Amino acid sequence: MELNHEVVTEPPRASATVVLLRDDRGLGLEVFLLRRHTASAVLGGAYVFPGGKLDEADGCSAWHQQLDAAEQARLHAALGEPDLTPTGALALYVAAVREMQEECGVRMTPADLQPWTRWITPVQPSVTNRRFDTRFFMARLPHGQEPRHDDVEAVASLWLTPREALQR
């Protein structure tokens, strides 16, 4: 991974990331991380939380028909972004759920996700030449599931305590 020295003029791309947590092995709270393939254009070789950019299909997925208006309104309100439409909010949840399935095989629903924070990459990102407007969600690992890296976008995965993850 090389440092970036360019100013990025394109607007940031909407994306969604999930901080997947477990606390059921007597070791205390642990977070799941994936190691991106070194050939990846974004953060190659880095350990990251599962996630990625919104796809066009996230705005019109089956979830948009399956969730009633009240549930969509609840999810929208939980994000705390009144300028975002309910459809746009649901698309972020859908992207997070889709990325979890694609990158580590964990099946979730939008209701399993708890919005946590939003980070927008600066115009001169330090380790990439792309900008992202990322919503971070937190979620507990669903019972009976074990995440595994996909051996495409991610080549390794591990569980660490939050302290270990920061120290590394």
C-alpha positions in Angstrom: 0.0 0.0 0.0 1.5 3.3 -1.1 0.7 6.8 0.3 -1.4 9.0 -2.0 -0.3 12.5 -2.8 -3.1 13.4 -5.2 -6.2 15.6 -4.5 -9.3 13.7 -5.5 -11.9 15.9 -7.2 -14.7 13.4 -7.7 -17.4 13.3 -5.1 -17.2 10.6 -2.5 -18.8 7.3 -3.3 -21.6 6.0 -1.0 -20.5 2.9 0.8 -21.5 0.7 3.8 -19.3 -1.2 6.2 -20.2 -3.6 9.1 -18.3 -3.9 12.3 -19.2 -7.6 13.0 -19.0 -8.4 16.7 -19.1 -11.6 18.9 -18.8 -12.1 22.6 -19.6 -15.8 23.1 -16.3 -17.6 23.5 -15.3 -16.3 27.0 -12.6 -14.0 25.5 -14.6 -10.8 25.7 -15.8 -8.7 22.8 -14.1 -9.5 19.4 -14.3 -7.9 16.0 -14.0 -9.6 12.6 -11.5 -8.3 10.1 -10.8 -9.3 6.5 -7.4 -8.9 4.8 -7.9 -7.4 1.3 -6.1 -8.9 -1.6 -2.9 -7.1 -2.3 -3.9 -6.5 -5.9 -7.1 -4.7 -4.8 -7.3 -1.1 -6.0 -8.7 0.1 -2.6 -6.6 -0.7 0.5 -4.8 -3.7 -1.0 -3.3 -5.8 1.7 -5.0 -4.0 4.6 -7.2 -5.5 7.3 -10.7 -4.0 7.0 -14.2 -4.5 8.2 -16.5 -6.2 5.6 -18.1 -3.6 3.3 -18.1 -1.8 0.0 -19.7 0.7 -2.2 -23.3 0.9 -3.0 -24.4 -0.8 -6.2 -27.3 0.5 -8.3 -29.3 -2.6 -7.4 -29.2 -1.8 -3.7 -31.7 0.9 -4.3 -34.3 -1.4 -5.7 -33.6 -4.8 -4.1 -36.2 -7.3 -2.8 -35.8 -5.6 0.7 -37.6 -2.6 -0.7 -40.7 -4.7 -1.3 -40.3 -7.0 1.8 -40.1 -4.2 4.4 -43.3 -2.3 5.2 -43.3 1.5 5.3 -43.1 1.6 9.1 -39.9 -0.5 9.1 -38.3 1.5 6.4 -39.1 4.7 8.3 -37.6 3.2 11.5 -34.4 2.3 9.6 -34.3 5.7 8.1 -34.7 7.4 11.5 -32.0 5.2 13.0 -29.5 6.6 10.6 -30.2 10.1 11.8 -29.8 11.7 8.4 -32.9 13.7 7.6 -31.5 14.8 4.3 -31.4 11.2 3.1 -34.5 9.8 1.6 -36.0 6.6 3.1 -35.2 4.7 -0.1 -31.6 6.0 0.0 -31.3 5.0 3.7 -32.6 1.5 3.0 -30.1 1.2 0.1 -27.2 1.7 2.6 -28.6 -1.1 4.8 -29.0 -3.3 1.8 -25.4 -2.6 0.6 -24.1 -3.6 4.1 -26.2 -6.8 4.1 -25.1 -7.7 0.6 -21.4 -7.0 1.3 -21.6 -9.3 4.4 -23.0 -12.1 2.3 -20.5 -11.6 -0.6 -17.3 -11.1 1.4 -17.7 -13.4 4.3 -20.9 -15.5 3.8 -22.8 -14.1 6.8 -26.6 -13.7 6.2 -28.3 -10.8 7.9 -31.3 -8.5 7.5 -31.3 -4.7 7.6 -32.9 -5.0 11.1 -29.8 -6.8 12.3 -27.7 -3.7 11.7 -27.3 -0.8 14.2 -26.0 2.5 12.6 -22.8 3.6 14.3 -21.0 6.4 12.5 -20.4 8.1 9.2 -16.9 8.9 7.8 -16.2 10.8 4.6 -12.7 10.4 3.2 -10.8 13.8 2.8 -10.1 15.3 -0.6 -6.5 14.1 -0.2 -6.9 10.5 1.1 -3.7 9.2 2.6 -3.8 5.5 1.4 -6.1 5.5 -1.6 -6.9 7.7 -4.6 -10.6 7.3 -4.1 -13.0 9.0 -1.8 -15.9 7.3 0.1 -18.9 8.4 2.1 -19.2 5.4 4.4 -21.9 4.5 6.9 -20.6 2.1 9.5 -23.0 -0.3 11.0 -22.5 -2.6 14.0 -24.0 -6.1 14.2 -23.7 -9.2 16.4 -22.7 -12.3 14.6 -25.9 -14.3 14.0 -26.1 -17.5 16.0 -24.9 -20.6 14.1 -23.0 -18.6 11.5 -19.2 -18.4 11.1 -17.8 -15.8 8.7 -15.1 -16.9 6.2 -13.2 -14.7 3.7 -14.2 -15.2 0.1 -10.6 -15.8 -1.3 -11.4 -13.2 -4.0 -11.6 -9.8 -2.5 -10.3 -11.0 0.9 -7.5 -13.5 1.3 -7.5 -13.9 5.1 -9.8 -13.2 8.1 -9.5 -13.1 11.9 -11.2 -12.2 15.1 -9.4 -9.9 17.5 -10.3 -8.0 20.6 -10.8 -4.3 19.8 -7.6 -3.5 21.7 -5.6 -6.1 19.6 -7.0 -4.7 16.4 -5.9 -1.2 17.3 -2.5 -2.3 18.5 -1.9 -4.1 15.2 
